Amino acid sequence: MGTQPKMVSVGGSRSPEQPDKTIPTCLLYPGPVVKIESEQTKSGNNTPFYQVKVIESRPQLIFSSQLNEIALLYKDAKWDMLASDKSPLNNSFSWPLSPFTPEQTIKLAIRTKENSGSEWVVIHLVGATADEFRTIEIEHKQSLHDPNARLLAINKAIDQKQAANAMSLIWADSPKSNSPEISKLQDHLRTQCADIAEFEKP
């Protein structure tokens, strides 16, 4: 990657590369998060893991609650932020590394305030295809200029079962295209951690 993020400093006996266990958490965006279970997992011989498709080069990382620690790991590069009493972490983080590329995989490791000091939640961020990156870029340009166009694009993505596209449009940082309907969808996700399939279209 172009940037050189600082090394992760991890307390306890484990690190983000070797989590004590993988447990679900509410990563609002990118989303939706999918639990991956292999045949070995189902038989109890392997730990399931969580994966989310990334369709933007600089995705905002948005969570439903405050974190105690967050780390991004890619090959030998690591970036980390740790909360303190004087400097709590926010629920939202701008992408801190070089732009995400199609079909790239980066590990996102987090600890929430509810987790003990050695328990990490690990989610694999997996880049979509180059075509999917271009599609959402065009969609943003065409729909984020006003609320009605944005709502139509969200409805279209939900109808076509393009969950990652719908989530991108819902969480897009575009004040001029915000609306009460979109705020309602965001609040629903924050409070329920609901899957996109459970949405009622605005």
N, C-alpha and C positions, 0 to 999 in steps of 0.2 A: 504494500500500500504506500501511497505517497507520503502520508504523515507517519511520524514515529511516536505512537502513543506511549505513555509511561507504563512501566511494568506494573502488573497487578501485585498488590501486597495483601495477602490473605491470612487472616488469623485462624487458629484452630489447626486440626490435623488434616484437613482436606483442602482442595483448591477447586476452582471452577472446572478444571479439566477432569477432576475426579469427585463428582458430587456424592454426598452420602446417599442421597436418593433423589429421584426426579419426581416432583409433585406439580400438579397443575396450578397455574396462577392466572390472573387476568391481565394479559397483554392485550390492550384494546387495539393498538395499531403498531406495526402491521398485523393483519389478521385476515381470517380467523385462524386460531391455533388448532392444529390437528394432532391428535394422539396417534403415534405410529406403533403398532404392535405386530411383531413377526410371529411365526409359528413357535419359535423358541420362547418368545415372551409369554404366549398363551400357556405353554407347558411349564412356566415358572423358571425357565433356565436363563432368562435374559430380562433386562430392565427396559420397559417401554420408554420412548422419548417423544418429545414434542417438536413439531415442525410448523413453520409458517412461510407462506410464499411472499416474497418481496418483489414488488413491481415498479418501484421507484428507485432512482439512483441515490437519493438522500432522504430516506424515510424518517419521519418523525417517530420517536419511540414514545408511546403513550400508554400509561398504566392506570388502573382503577384506584390504586392506593399508593401511599408513599413507600419508597424502598429504603432499605438500610444500606445496600451496596449493589452496584451494577458493573458488569464487565463485558467487554466484547473481545473475542479471541479469534484470531485468524492467523494460522501458521505460527510464526514466532512473534507476531505483533499482538500486543495486549493493551487495552485501554480500560481504566477503572475509575470509579468515583465511589467514595465512602462517606456516608452521612456522619455528622457529629452533632452534639447538642447545640453548637453555635451555627452550624451550617447544615440544616436538613436538606435532603434531596427533594426535588420537585417530582411531580407525576409525569412530566413530559421532558424529553431530551432531544435536542437537535442532533442530527447524525454527526458524530465526531470524527469519523474516519474518511478516507478517500471514498469517492462515489462507489456505490454498490454496482457490480457488473452482472450481466445476465449469467445465470447458472452458477454463480459463486455461492459458497456456503460459509457463513460466519456463525459462531456460537455466541448466543446471548446468555449470560449467566446472571442471575439476580438473587438477592436475599431480601425478603420483606421483613418488616419489623416483627411479624409474628413468628418468623423462623428463628431457630437457635443459631448460634454463631457458626456452626459448621454445615448447615443445610443450604444447598444451592438449588435453585430451579434452573434447569438448562433447556433452552429452546433453540433449535437449529433454524437460522434464517437462511432461506434458500432462494437465490435469485431466479426469477422467471426467465422466459426466453427473451431474446432481443425484440421479437415482434410484440410481445406483451408489454415490454417497457415502452415501445413506441406508441402502442395503442392507448395506454393510460396517459401518456404525455399529450397526445392529440385530444383525448377526452377532457383533460383538464383545461386545455386552451379553449375548447368549444363550449364548455359548460360552467366554468367558474366565473363567468362575467355577470350572472344574475341568479337570484334564488330559484326562479322557475326552471331555468335550463339545468341547474344543478339537481333539482328534485327529479326532473325527467330522466336525467342520466342515472341517478341512483335507482329509480324504478326499473329502468331498462336493464341495468346490471343485475338486479335481484331477479327479474323475470328470466334472464338468460343464465341464471345460476353462476354468475361471475362474482363470487363472494369477495375476492381480493379487490376487484375494481370498485365494488360497492363501498367497501370499507375505506378505500382511498378517497373516494368522493365525500363520504360522510365526515372524515376527519381532516379534510383538506383545510389548510390555513388560508382562508379566503373570506375576510370580513364582508366584502361587498356582495357575496352570494349567500351569506348566512340567512336563516329564517327560523321562525318558531318550530316548524316541522323538523328541521335538521337538528335543532337543539333538543327536541324531544327524543329523536333517535339516539343522540349522543348520551343523554341522561339515562335512557333505557339500557344502553350498553354499560355505562358506568355502574349502575346499581344492580343489574342482573347478570352481567357478563354473558349475555345471551348470544347464541349463535345467530348468524345472519338469516338462517332459514326460519327463525322464530319471529322475524320482523313482520309487522303490518306495514305495508307500503304507505308512505306519506301522501 
